[in-house]
Amino acid sequence: MKDAFTVRMEQACAVQRQAELQAFDALAGDTAALPLLPDRPFRRRKQVAAAVLAACLLFTTVACAVWPTVAVKVLGGKAYLTETDGGDGHFRRFTLPSLPEGCEATWNPAEGYWSCTVRKGTAEFTVVLYPPEHRAMIIGDNADGTMTQNDKEGIEEDFCLLSRVEDMTEEDLAGHSVVCWPADNGYFVVLNHSWTDWGQMRQILQGIQP
């Protein structure tokens, strides 16, 4: 014979289960023709659907947050490029793909990061790989003081922050002087000095092995 506590628990579970089934039926019923739906149940179904959508969006946000991203952070009135949710931290030198004919690469001596300049005649751009924890300060019009409105507008206009290098387009390279994307062992920053062959530039950058 069941005691009173067990009976109350079973009753509560049955009520909860019935509520879940009703909610599921209401959500599934949204595929019916709208004119056949009564006004009140339709609003209830919309509320359930909105709650499910909000839960999905929350899950997506949490799931995506573990991937590295490059962001601009304002600290002490100055703007910095930094990587959030950094990768494995095994910082190592990146390698370039085989360069097109007429191109040459020069590795630049630096302390704490890797930097390489690619040249073809008078055209050139520089690729820098920073460690995950590195903060690169963005120099604006007011380098010795706090950021101005012109600095903020200049950052938005000049900097292109990509989620991954595979998403890079020729328009990104043509429309921005600085292009950035994250990697497992840091984040890349490309400074375009005078390069205009956007297709070739994208091919080189997407062939980089971090």
C-alpha positions in Angstrom: 0.0 0.0 0.0 1.4 3.4 -0.9 1.9 6.0 1.8 0.4 9.5 1.6 3.7 11.1 0.5 4.1 8.7 -2.5 0.5 9.3 -3.5 1.0 13.1 -3.5 4.2 12.8 -5.5 2.5 10.7 -8.1 -0.4 13.1 -8.4 2.0 16.1 -8.8 4.0 14.2 -11.5 0.8 13.4 -13.3 -0.3 17.0 -13.2 3.1 18.2 -14.5 3.1 15.5 -17.2 -0.4 16.6 -18.4 0.8 20.2 -18.5 3.8 19.2 -20.6 1.7 17.2 -23.0 -0.8 20.1 -23.4 2.1 22.5 -24.1 3.6 20.1 -26.7 0.2 19.7 -28.4 -0.3 23.4 -28.5 3.1 24.0 -30.0 2.6 21.3 -32.6 -0.9 22.7 -33.4 0.6 25.9 -34.7 0.9 24.3 -38.1 -2.9 24.3 -38.4 -4.7 26.9 -40.5 -4.9 30.1 -38.4 -8.6 30.9 -39.1 -9.6 27.6 -37.4 -7.8 28.5 -34.2 -9.7 30.1 -31.3 -8.3 33.3 -30.1 -7.2 32.3 -26.5 -5.5 29.0 -27.4 -3.7 30.7 -30.2 -2.2 33.2 -27.8 -1.2 30.4 -25.5 0.5 28.5 -28.3 2.4 31.7 -29.3 3.6 32.0 -25.7 4.8 28.4 -25.6 6.5 28.8 -28.9 8.2 32.0 -27.8 9.4 30.3 -24.6 10.9 27.4 -26.6 12.5 29.9 -29.0 14.0 31.8 -26.2 15.4 28.6 -24.7 16.9 27.7 -28.1 18.5 31.1 -28.4 20.0 30.9 -24.9 21.4 27.5 -25.7 22.9 28.7 -29.0 24.4 31.7 -27.2 26.0 29.6 -24.5 27.2 27.0 -27.0 28.8 29.6 -29.3 30.5 31.4 -26.4 33.2 28.8 -26.1 34.7 29.6 -29.5 37.4 32.2 -29.8 36.4 35.6 -31.1 38.2 38.8 -31.8 36.7 41.9 -30.2 37.5 45.6 -29.5 37.5 46.4 -25.8 37.7 49.9 -24.3 39.8 50.0 -21.2 40.9 53.2 -19.4 39.7 55.3 -22.4 41.8 53.4 -24.9 40.7 50.7 -27.4 42.4 47.3 -27.6 42.1 44.4 -29.9 41.8 41.2 -27.9 40.7 37.6 -28.2 37.9 36.4 -26.0 37.3 32.7 -25.1 40.9 32.0 -26.3 42.1 28.7 -27.7 44.4 26.1 -26.4 47.2 28.6 -25.6 49.9 26.7 -27.5 51.4 29.7 -29.2 53.5 28.8 -32.2 54.7 30.4 -35.4 52.3 30.3 -38.3 53.3 29.2 -41.9 52.4 30.8 -45.2 51.2 28.8 -48.2 53.2 28.7 -51.4 53.2 32.3 -52.5 52.2 33.3 -56.1 54.9 34.1 -58.5 56.5 37.5 -57.9 55.6 37.5 -54.2 58.1 37.3 -51.3 57.7 37.1 -47.6 59.9 38.7 -44.9 59.7 37.7 -41.3 59.9 40.6 -39.0 61.8 40.3 -35.7 59.4 40.9 -32.8 59.1 39.9 -29.1 56.1 38.0 -28.0 54.4 37.5 -31.4 55.0 36.5 -35.0 54.9 39.0 -37.9 55.5 38.6 -41.6 55.3 41.1 -44.5 54.3 39.9 -48.0 55.4 42.0 -50.9 54.8 42.0 -54.7 56.6 44.9 -56.3 55.4 48.0 -54.4 52.3 46.3 -53.0 52.6 44.8 -49.5 50.6 43.7 -46.4 51.6 42.5 -43.0 50.2 39.5 -41.1 50.6 39.4 -37.3 49.8 36.5 -35.0 49.3 37.6 -31.4 49.1 35.2 -28.4 45.6 34.6 -27.0 46.2 36.8 -23.9 47.8 39.7 -25.9 46.0 43.0 -26.0 47.0 45.1 -29.0 46.3 48.8 -28.5 44.5 50.5 -31.4 46.1 53.9 -32.1 43.6 56.6 -33.0 43.8 60.3 -33.7 44.3 61.0 -30.0 47.0 58.4 -29.3 48.3 60.0 -26.1 44.9 60.5 -24.5 41.5 58.9 -24.2 39.5 57.9 -27.2 37.6 60.5 -29.2 34.5 60.1 -31.2 36.7 60.2 -34.4 38.7 57.3 -33.0 35.5 55.2 -32.4 34.2 56.0 -35.9 37.6 55.2 -37.4 37.7 51.8 -35.7 34.3 50.9 -37.0 35.2 52.0 -40.5 38.8 50.5 -40.7 38.5 47.3 -38.7 36.9 44.1 -40.0 36.4 41.4 -37.3 35.7 38.0 -38.7 34.6 34.9 -36.9 36.9 32.7 -39.0 39.2 33.2 -42.0 37.0 31.0 -44.2 34.3 33.8 -44.1 36.7 36.4 -45.5 35.6 38.1 -48.8 37.3 40.3 -51.2 34.9 43.1 -50.1 36.2 42.7 -46.5 39.8 43.3 -47.7 38.9 46.1 -50.1 36.8 48.0 -47.6 39.0 47.8 -44.5 42.7 48.5 -43.7 42.7 46.0 -40.8 41.2 42.5 -40.9 41.2 40.2 -37.9 40.2 36.7 -37.1 40.7 34.2 -34.2 42.7 31.0 -34.2 43.2 28.2 -31.6 46.6 29.6 -30.7 46.0 33.3 -30.8 44.5 35.8 -33.2 45.5 37.2 -36.6 45.7 40.9 -37.5 46.3 41.9 -41.2 47.5 45.4 -41.9 47.1 46.3 -45.6 49.7 48.9 -46.6 49.2 49.0 -50.4 47.9 45.7 -51.7 45.0 45.8 -54.2 44.8 42.3 -55.7 42.1 41.3 -53.3 41.6 37.8 -54.7 45.2 37.0 -54.5 45.4 38.4 -51.0 42.5 36.4 -49.8 44.0 33.2 -51.3 47.3 33.8 -49.3 45.5 34.6 -46.1 43.2 31.7 -46.2 46.1 29.4 -46.9 47.9 30.3 -43.6 48.5 27.4 -41.2 48.5 28.6 -37.6 
